[in-house]
Amino acid sequence: MEDLNSRYGLNQAHSEVVQACHVVKPCGALDMGCSSGRNALYLSQQGFEVTAIDANPQAIATLQSIVDQENIQTIRPQVYDIQRAALQADYGFIACTVTLMFIDAARIPAVLADMQQHTLPGGYNLIVCAMDTPEYPCPMNFPFTFKPNELSTYYQGWELVKYNEDLGTMHNGARLQFATMLARKPQ
Ligand SMILES: C[S@@+](CC[C@H](N)C(=O)[O-])C[C@H]1O[C@@H](n2cnc3c(N)ncnc32)[C@H](O)[C@@H]1O
């Protein structure tokens, strides 16, 4: 299969998106904070029907241009502010990788509740987000970071297919913990 990410100078899909595809079967998916679409392109090549949303119109224009050039029928790029917490459809898979930390902390409960509400029964949420912990204070000035065990408490009643708060490294070398979760909504 041709690698569209390389062709358009995009990074490879986030490793957690790739791993999630070993569990989540192709379905209607939402890529929240898609940027130029590295994950959306991967998901579409795996057979998902992807709605790809980002607040940055330039990122959405870049992805739209790739979609047009490649005549991809299975990605719908849309400018959308996640902070609205007003999704308009239901999805089998919602992926939100390294994006929640850019959201106003006061909007996080509403955003997570909206994601959960718009996940189909038996569907999945994938979240990767920076943390701020006593052991590893977040060295970046993000508007939002998770505290220890905070993300899992939002997902009580869901099956935590994967959950960890492991140490990771940003592109700039900063060391911090990330909350990583693949959770399945009850049927
Ligand atoms: C670090 S990038 C992550 C991109 C992608 N999820 C990935 O894994 O490569 C964060 C993205 O979140 C988007 N973003 C930040 N705040 C947003 C908001 N309020 N609504 C929608 N997108 C937002 C940014 O424009 C940016 O494209």
The ligand as an ORCA input file, in Angstrom:
! r2SCAN-3c Opt
* xyz 0 1
  C       0.165     18.625     18.415
  S      -1.081     18.738     17.185
  C      -1.610     17.032     17.164
  C      -2.095     16.623     15.820
  C      -2.535     15.164     15.654
  N      -3.594     14.773     16.564
  C      -1.393     14.216     15.735
  O      -1.420     13.234     16.486
  O      -0.426     14.442     15.000
  C      -2.450     19.524     18.011
  C      -3.544     19.952     17.062
  O      -4.659     20.393     17.836
  C      -5.256     21.480     17.154
  N      -6.070     22.237     18.116
  C      -5.651     22.955     19.162
  N      -6.703     23.519     19.794
  C      -7.816     23.126     19.122
  C      -9.205     23.374     19.276
  N      -9.674     24.144     20.255
  N     -10.062     22.813     18.403
  C      -9.612     22.039     17.393
  N      -8.294     21.758     17.192
  C      -7.409     22.296     18.045
  C      -4.078     22.262     16.614
  O      -4.469     23.130     15.564
  C      -3.153     21.142     16.175
  O      -3.365     20.791     14.827
*
